């Protein structure tokens, strides 16, 4: 199994910032915490890329009650700049909205860090929209 630690950009970022994310999960992902409230999962991709994912909000068990929230999220997503790499996603269990971004396999540690910073800015923007900061 490919581990997220085999990504050179991520490995360089972790080394430079003296971060030890601990043992990878069974799927190869590692979790990093930022500002004490932003947990970012770093999943290894099939082609060597890293997929960063952060939870934006929980959805209720009643999909009808989430309709307005989902419509608002979709409208906001449609107005985001096209060059923004982060994308809104619904988890497979359909119980959470998350934001995801893919970092290419050949990204350097500087490119990884810059992409992560942009991703965290986007996470904060979305969380502010949902009131989940």
C-alpha positions in Angstrom: 0.0 0.0 0.0 1.2 3.5 -0.8 1.6 5.7 2.2 1.0 9.4 2.3 4.6 9.7 3.7 6.0 8.5 0.4 5.0 11.8 -1.2 8.2 13.8 -1.4 6.6 17.2 -1.0 4.7 16.1 2.1 7.8 14.4 3.5 9.9 17.6 3.0 7.1 19.7 4.6 6.9 17.5 7.7 10.7 17.4 8.0 11.2 21.2 7.6 8.4 22.0 10.1 9.4 19.2 12.5 6.0 17.6 12.4 5.5 14.0 13.4 1.9 13.0 12.4 2.3 9.6 14.0 1.6 6.3 12.4 -0.4 6.3 9.2 -3.9 4.9 9.4 -4.7 1.5 7.8 -5.4 3.3 4.5 -2.1 5.2 4.5 -3.6 8.5 5.5 -2.1 10.8 8.1 -3.9 13.6 10.1 -2.5 17.0 10.9 -4.0 19.6 13.2 -3.8 23.3 12.5 -4.8 26.1 15.0 -6.2 23.5 17.3 -9.5 23.2 15.3 -8.6 22.3 11.7 -8.0 18.6 11.2 -6.7 17.8 7.8 -6.5 14.2 6.6 -3.9 13.6 4.0 -4.8 10.6 1.8 -2.5 8.9 -0.6 -3.9 9.0 -4.1 -3.7 6.3 -6.8 -1.2 8.1 -8.9 1.1 9.3 -6.1 -0.8 12.5 -5.4 -2.0 13.6 -1.9 -5.6 14.4 -1.3 -6.1 16.8 1.6 -9.5 16.7 3.2 -11.1 18.8 6.0 -14.6 18.6 7.4 -16.7 21.7 7.0 -20.0 20.6 8.7 -22.1 17.7 9.8 -25.4 17.0 8.2 -28.4 15.8 10.0 -30.0 12.4 9.8 -33.0 14.1 8.0 -31.9 15.1 4.5 -34.9 17.3 4.0 -33.7 19.6 6.8 -30.3 20.0 5.1 -31.8 21.1 1.8 -31.4 24.8 2.4 -27.8 24.3 3.7 -26.9 22.2 0.6 -28.5 24.7 -1.8 -26.6 27.5 -0.2 -23.3 25.5 -0.4 -23.9 24.7 -4.1 -24.6 28.3 -4.9 -21.5 29.4 -3.1 -19.4 26.7 -4.8 -20.6 27.9 -8.2 -19.3 31.4 -7.6 -15.9 30.4 -6.4 -13.0 31.3 -8.7 -12.2 28.6 -11.2 -8.5 28.7 -10.3 -9.3 27.7 -6.7 -8.2 24.1 -6.4 -10.3 23.1 -3.4 -13.6 21.4 -4.1 -16.7 20.8 -2.0 -17.6 17.1 -1.5 -20.1 15.0 0.2 -18.7 12.0 2.2 -19.7 8.5 1.1 -21.9 8.2 4.1 -23.6 11.5 3.1 -23.3 12.7 6.7 -20.7 15.4 6.2 -19.6 18.1 3.8 -15.9 18.2 3.3 -13.4 20.3 1.3 -10.8 18.5 -0.7 -7.8 19.4 -2.8 -5.3 17.2 -4.7 -1.5 17.9 -4.5 0.3 16.5 -7.5 2.8 13.6 -6.9 5.7 15.7 -8.2 5.0 18.8 -5.9 8.0 20.0 -4.0 7.9 20.7 -0.3 7.5 24.5 -1.1 4.6 23.7 -3.5 3.0 21.4 -0.9 3.2 24.0 1.8 1.8 26.8 -0.5 -1.0 24.5 -1.6 -1.8 23.5 2.0 -1.9 27.2 3.1 -4.4 28.0 0.3 -6.4 25.0 1.3 -6.5 26.1 4.9 -7.6 29.6 3.8 -10.4 28.0 1.8 -11.4 25.7 4.8 -11.7 28.8 7.0 -13.8 30.6 4.4 -16.2 27.7 4.1 -16.4 27.2 7.8 -17.2 30.9 8.3 -20.0 30.4 5.7 -21.4 27.5 7.6 -20.8 29.0 11.1 -18.5 26.1 12.1 -15.3 28.0 12.8 
